[in-house]
Amino acid sequence: MRENITFASDGRKLAGHLYLPDDRSAAEKLPAVVVVGASSGTMEQTPAEYSRRLVALGYAALAFDHTSYGESEGMPRCDEDPFAKSEDIKNAVTFLTGRPEVDPARVAAVGVCGGGGFAPYTAVADRRIKAVATVSGLPDLRGTLTGGFAGDWHDLMHAAQSAREAYAGGAEPQYAPFMPPGPQNEWVENGRKYYLTGRNPDPNWKNQTLVWSFDKMLQYSALDIIGLLAPTPLLLIAGSRAETLAQSQAAYENANEPKELFIVDGGMHFDFYDQPEYVEPAVAKIDSFLKANL
């Protein structure tokens, strides 16, 4: 079953879906998973994909819209703020631990793409999260930006500050496309095949990022603190052809034991959003990992 829920996060009401197994007994306390989606994503996308599969395996699963996204509150919209997202995850855990169906001692986090950075970053501080798994993780947003993904990052920071000042002066918030037009790198081209086609299950998803989100992303890299995650177990899943494989490898190198890097042969980054031949082995590995650690 899927229940529409809300919970508070720093004074804002966030919307979510709580997935519960249909065949559970009334007295049963379930292991639970907070499923954290990609940067710019909504709960109808990868969080729903993974939650539906996890609930079929006997977990309670929570998918939700982060602050300023989807059905959740927060203005201006589409603010890609890694630090606010971390707080949202902590508040999602608080919601889960308060549910009578959930065993508060068995809560995990699963993160896809950007969520693969937000989840371990949050779990360093929030020790209620007993295990973390990432899929096609993108934990190093600073490295992504300074690596030339969006052009010269100095120019991007100037644009961000100008957008802040204009908004403070009464102008409308300024946005950049999350999936930009024109010839791009392989990662963006493959991203378009998901976000801008019928593969995207959320017709209300917005192809936009608040311009001054970029200065927040520049300040953020989960690689800075992932070494402090231990002894919380960490599983990193990536495709052998993933454009972001190097980020999963970097997270593995920076983390301490217990940790595991699990490579799925042939998979590219966005294959793990919705393609069954890649999502299914990822979920099977997550299931075995959680059963061993919750």
Buried (B, 14 or more C-beta within 10 A) or exposed (E): EBEEBBBEBEEBEBBBBBBBBEEBEEEEBBBBBBBBBBBBBBBBBBBBBBBBBBBBBBBBBBBBBBBBBBBBBBEBBBBBBBEBBBBBBBBBBBBBBEBEBBBBEBBBBBBBBBBBBBBBBBBBEBEBBBBBBBBBBBBBBBBBBBEEBBEEBEEBBEBBEEBBEBBEEEEEBBBBEBBBEEEBEEBBEBBBEBBEEEEBBBEEBBBBBBBBBBBBBBEBBBBBEBEBBBEBBBBBBBBEBBBBBEBBBBBBEBBEEBBBBBBBEEBBBBBBBBBEEBBEBBBEBBBEBBEEBB
